Structures are given as structure tokens and as C-alpha cells.
Amino acid sequence: MRITEINIYPIKSLSGISLESSIVEDRGLQYDRRYMLVDESNDLLTQREFSKMALLSVAILENGLKVSTDNFEAIEIPTSFKDDEVIKVRVWDSFCDAIVAGNAVNDWFREVLQMNCRLVQMPVSTERKINKRFNRGNEIVSFADGYPLLIIGENSLVDLNSKLDKQIPMNRFRPNLVVSDAEAFAEDDWKKIKIGNTIFRTTKPCARCVITTIDQQTGISDVREPLKTLANYRKSSDVFPETFATYGLGKNDVLFGQNLVAENFGERIKVGDEVKVL
């Protein structure tokens, strides 16, 4: 088995970036989900409610990010913000400190998305803990939903597409890592894997939401698929009939992909690296 894709999403819920290699850090892959848009209540904003966020493209610059979309001049975002305004933001059930971007950046996002929002950055001093059910110490995560990385096998998508009338690409599931030559849904049962010199521990299978129904090129939702089909054979109560509750899953959650936590940091992983199940 080998890594065939490495993806990061520097600004949560905007478009992703495919890389040939990346450094594994304690919060996840370098640059992954270190920024996030929040509403007037400082709650996270995602494609779940605003599917047009998918249409904002992100590129990494030497000293920051560039965000662009059709019909607007691109905006450049610095690597770090001045900590003039630090606020408490909410990411689902967790709260953490974040630094607010400057007015020019926030005005750009407000105009493009036509909603009241601000961009925030996670400073190094913020340590947002992963779910205590799976935390083996002081393990932390970026603004990702719950865990530092998500891995999916190519053949899991092949299996799903064989059941769909219209094929969908892997980007619907926004994985960090994609692996070849594993049996469909083999990742369900992995406990620990090694990629390059980095060891990863699995936490829980990923329960999927409506973002999987959004075409990442058009920002348009199919409304039903692939969740309707996944619900026919990938409910947690079907996949793990006796143990789904131990993962903190609801019986009707539909599963696709596996969440990972790195056990050592600072190493670079690359497309083509072998994936070993330990």
C-alpha cells in the first residue's frame, strides 16, 4: 500500500491543496486548518451551511496564503496576525483562543461570501485538545472537526462508486491522505500504521455529513448522494454492531474514512511512501 494523495485545507472548509509531500506536526499536517472563518457569534462557518465556500481557492505563498475566486481580485493573507484582537471561538463542542485578521482581509471575505464573517488564525499558544475519549496525553488538533488527520483508501471510493448512478471524486470526502492497494474499507480495522518514519494511531472512523453531497468544483449540493447510498451499508451499527458506541458514534452515523493521530512529529511524508499496518 502506498500514499497516492496528500491534501491540506489551510482555511477550514475552503478548497484544498494537493501536495507531493508534507511535514507532520502535532496538530496535523503543516498548514492544515490553521485558519477558519467565524460568524458574529465566533462560531465556525463551514460548507454545511454555506456551500459556496468550496469555490474559494487557496494557495500557499512564501509569507502567507492567497485566496481567490471568480469575479474578485485575490487577497493575500499574512503568515501570522498581529494579536490585537484575541477571541474565544467555537469548533463544535470545543472552545479555544484565536487571533482575528485585519479589516482588509475580513472585508474581502464579507464581500465575497455576502455574510458577516471574520477570518481567525490559531496561534501556537492555543492547544485545542482532541476528544478525551481518545486522548492519550496532551494531544492537540487544529481547527479540523476533531482529529489531526483523515485517511481513506482508494478502493473504499471504488466500492462506493460501484453503487452510485453518478461517480463522485475523492475530494467530496476531503481526506488528508489517500492510500492505494488496500481492500475496500480496510482502514476501518487499522489500529496503528507507519508512513515513512511517522507512526499514526487510529482513533475512530469518520462519520460523514452533508459536505459529501457538495460538488467541490461548483459548490452545488446533490442533497442526497452519497449519504443515501452510504446509509444502506455503512451505518455504524452495521459496520461495528457491537462496538459503535465505544467510538462515541450514533447507530445511524454513516462511516467513510479513518481519523488519525501522529505519535511522532517533524518527519516529512511523501506521495509514494509505503503504508505499513503495524
ABEGO torsion letter per residue (X at the ends): XBBABBBBBABBGBBBBBBABBBBBAAEBBGBGABBBBBAAGBBBBAAABAAAAABBBBBBAAEBBBBBBGBBBBBBBABBBAABBBBBBBEABBBBBBBBBAAAAAAAAAAAGBBBBBBBBBAABBBBBBAAABAEABBBBABAABABBBBBAAAAAAAAAABABBBBAAAAGBABBBBGBBBGAAAABABBBBEABBBBBABBBBBBAAAABBAAAGBBAGAOAAAAAAAAABAAAABAAAAAAAGBBAABBBBEBBBBBABBGBBBBBGBBBBBX
